[in-house]
Amino acid sequence: MQSLFDFIIKPKNKRYDNKKYIDGQELLVNTEISDHRYVSRIGIVLGVPKLEETEIQIGDEVIVHHNVFRRWYDQHGKERNTRSHYKEDLYFVKSDQIYLYKRNNEWNAPKGFCFVKPIQSTNILNNEKEQALRGIIKYVDKDISSLIEKVDLIGFTPSSEYEFIVDSERMYRVLTNSISIKYERQGNEKEYNPSWL
């Protein structure tokens, strides 16, 4: 199965990720279908676009936009699928809706994106827990890998970051062209991963 311009994917598990297990007990944390925070974002690639070059391959695990698997209510209160839905558990996904792909148990950033771990604030006069607009590169766009590597400390422009939770780590997706500076590491930078993760 192959589309001309879209990837064909299926959810890795289910469409929604709204259950937590605490001490062996299942806890349902959300019952709203419209809340994007509980929509599953992990899928498996079943088909790649025929007319587009991509490094993503069939069988790769991908992290997708929160609207791909989501359901919603129309103006008449009728439950609907998003426009990505094809049939049953199959979805058409544009390349700009895929943010990470996993191959050989390692996440990779596609062209145009980097993922950045926030770092703890060291300013005792500020009650913010993390430093604004700075972070440590976790997954790097291959197009700039000769300039920036994993573990480099970088700065990025305001409002260019979008929060993701990947393998229980909180990080920001930052457009590659929004990275504004590479800092020298001082050696005392600590990644910030809140305890609620």
C-alpha positions as CSV (number, residue, x, y, z in Angstrom):
1,M,0.0,0.0,0.0
2,Q,1.4,3.4,-1.0
3,S,0.2,6.9,-1.3
4,L,1.5,9.6,-3.7
5,F,2.2,12.3,-1.1
6,D,1.4,10.9,2.3
7,F,2.7,8.4,4.8
8,I,0.3,5.6,5.8
9,I,0.5,4.8,9.5
10,K,-1.5,3.0,12.2
11,P,-1.4,3.7,16.0
12,K,1.2,1.7,17.8
13,N,-1.3,0.8,20.6
14,K,-4.6,2.7,20.7
15,R,-5.8,6.1,19.6
16,Y,-5.8,7.5,23.1
17,D,-3.3,7.3,25.9
18,N,-5.5,8.1,28.8
19,K,-4.8,5.2,31.2
20,K,-2.1,5.1,34.0
21,Y,-1.2,2.1,36.2
22,I,-0.5,2.9,39.8
23,D,0.3,0.0,42.2
24,G,-1.2,-2.5,39.7
25,Q,-4.5,-0.6,39.5
26,E,-5.7,1.0,36.2
27,L,-6.6,4.7,36.5
28,L,-8.5,6.4,33.7
29,V,-7.1,10.0,33.7
30,N,-9.4,11.5,31.0
31,T,-12.7,10.7,29.3
32,E,-12.8,13.7,26.9
33,I,-12.1,12.8,23.3
34,S,-11.2,16.4,22.4
35,D,-8.4,16.9,24.9
36,H,-5.2,16.7,22.8
37,R,-3.0,15.9,25.8
38,Y,-4.3,12.4,26.0
39,V,-4.3,11.5,22.3
40,S,-1.7,8.9,21.4
41,R,1.1,10.3,19.3
42,I,3.0,7.1,18.5
43,G,2.4,5.3,15.2
44,I,3.9,2.7,13.0
45,V,4.7,3.4,9.3
46,L,3.0,1.1,6.9
47,G,3.6,3.0,3.7
48,V,5.9,5.9,2.5
49,P,5.0,8.5,-0.1
50,K,5.7,7.5,-3.7
51,L,6.6,11.0,-4.9
52,E,8.6,12.4,-1.9
53,E,12.1,11.6,-0.8
54,T,12.2,10.6,2.9
55,E,14.6,9.0,5.3
56,I,11.6,7.4,7.1
57,Q,11.0,3.7,6.2
58,I,8.2,1.2,6.5
59,G,8.2,-0.3,10.0
60,D,9.7,2.8,11.7
61,E,8.0,4.1,14.8
62,V,7.0,7.7,14.5
63,I,5.8,10.6,16.8
64,V,3.0,12.5,15.0
65,H,0.9,15.6,15.4
66,H,-1.7,15.3,18.2
67,N,-4.6,15.7,15.7
68,V,-3.8,12.6,13.6
69,F,-5.5,10.0,15.8
70,R,-7.9,12.4,17.6
71,R,-11.7,12.4,17.3
72,W,-13.9,15.5,17.6
73,Y,-17.5,16.6,17.8
74,D,-19.0,18.6,14.9
75,Q,-21.5,21.4,15.2
76,H,-24.3,18.9,15.5
77,G,-22.6,17.0,18.4
78,K,-21.8,14.1,16.1
79,E,-18.5,12.3,16.8
80,R,-16.1,12.5,13.8
81,N,-12.6,11.3,12.8
82,T,-10.0,13.8,11.7
83,R,-9.2,14.3,8.0
84,S,-6.2,12.0,8.4
85,H,-8.4,9.0,9.0
86,Y,-8.6,6.6,6.0
87,K,-10.3,3.5,7.3
88,E,-10.2,1.3,10.4
89,D,-6.8,1.9,12.0
90,L,-5.1,3.5,8.9
91,Y,-4.2,7.2,8.6
92,F,-2.7,9.4,6.0
93,V,0.0,11.7,7.4
94,K,1.9,14.5,5.8
95,S,5.6,14.7,6.3
96,D,5.3,17.9,8.3
97,Q,3.1,16.0,10.8
98,I,5.9,13.6,11.7
99,Y,8.3,14.9,14.4
100,L,10.6,12.0,15.3
101,Y,11.1,8.5,13.9
102,K,12.6,5.5,15.6
103,R,14.8,2.9,14.0
104,N,17.0,0.4,15.7
105,N,15.7,1.6,19.1
106,E,17.0,5.1,18.5
107,W,14.9,8.2,17.9
108,N,16.0,10.5,15.0
109,A,14.8,14.0,14.1
110,P,13.6,14.4,10.5
111,K,14.8,17.3,8.4
112,G,13.9,20.7,9.8
113,F,13.5,19.8,13.5
114,C,15.7,19.4,16.6
115,F,14.7,18.3,20.1
116,V,16.0,20.1,23.1
117,K,16.1,19.2,26.8
118,P,15.4,22.1,29.1
119,I,18.0,22.9,31.7
120,Q,17.6,23.8,35.4
121,S,17.8,27.4,36.3
122,T,20.8,28.4,38.4
123,N,19.4,31.9,39.2
124,I,18.5,31.9,42.9
125,L,16.7,35.3,42.5
126,N,14.2,33.7,40.0
127,N,11.6,31.1,41.0
128,E,11.5,29.6,37.5
129,K,12.7,26.0,37.5
130,E,14.2,26.0,34.1
131,Q,16.2,28.5,32.0
132,A,14.1,30.1,29.3
133,L,15.1,29.7,25.6
134,R,18.1,27.4,26.3
135,G,18.6,23.7,26.3
136,I,20.7,20.8,25.5
137,I,20.3,19.1,22.1
138,K,18.9,15.6,22.4
139,Y,18.0,14.8,18.8
140,V,19.6,16.8,16.0
141,D,18.5,17.5,12.4
142,K,21.1,15.7,10.2
143,D,21.4,18.8,8.0
144,I,23.1,20.7,10.8
145,S,24.9,17.8,12.5
146,S,28.2,19.2,11.3
147,L,27.5,22.4,13.3
148,I,25.6,21.2,16.3
149,E,25.8,17.8,18.0
150,K,23.9,16.0,20.7
151,V,24.7,17.4,24.1
152,D,25.5,20.9,22.8
153,L,24.0,23.8,24.7
154,I,22.0,26.0,22.4
155,G,19.6,29.0,22.5
156,F,16.5,29.4,20.5
157,T,14.1,32.2,19.5
158,P,10.9,32.9,21.6
159,S,7.7,31.0,20.8
160,S,9.6,28.5,18.6
161,E,9.4,25.6,21.0
162,Y,6.6,23.0,21.4
163,E,6.6,20.6,24.4
164,F,6.8,16.8,23.9
165,I,7.1,13.9,26.3
166,V,9.3,11.2,24.7
167,D,10.2,8.1,26.6
168,S,9.2,9.9,29.9
169,E,11.5,12.8,29.1
170,R,10.2,16.3,28.7
171,M,11.7,18.2,25.8
172,Y,11.0,20.9,23.2
173,R,10.7,20.5,19.5
174,V,12.5,23.5,18.0
175,L,12.6,24.3,14.3
176,T,16.2,24.1,13.1
177,N,16.1,27.6,11.7
178,S,14.9,28.9,15.1
179,I,18.2,27.9,16.8
180,S,19.9,31.2,17.3
181,I,23.2,30.4,19.2
182,K,25.5,27.7,20.4
183,Y,26.9,28.2,23.8
184,E,30.1,26.9,25.4
185,R,29.3,24.3,28.1
186,Q,30.3,25.3,31.6
187,G,30.0,21.8,32.9
188,N,27.4,22.6,35.6
189,E,24.3,22.5,33.3
190,K,21.7,19.9,34.4
191,E,18.8,18.7,32.4
192,Y,15.4,19.5,33.9
193,N,12.9,16.7,34.0
194,P,10.0,17.4,36.3
195,S,9.1,14.7,38.9
196,W,5.5,14.3,37.5
197,L,6.9,12.6,34.5
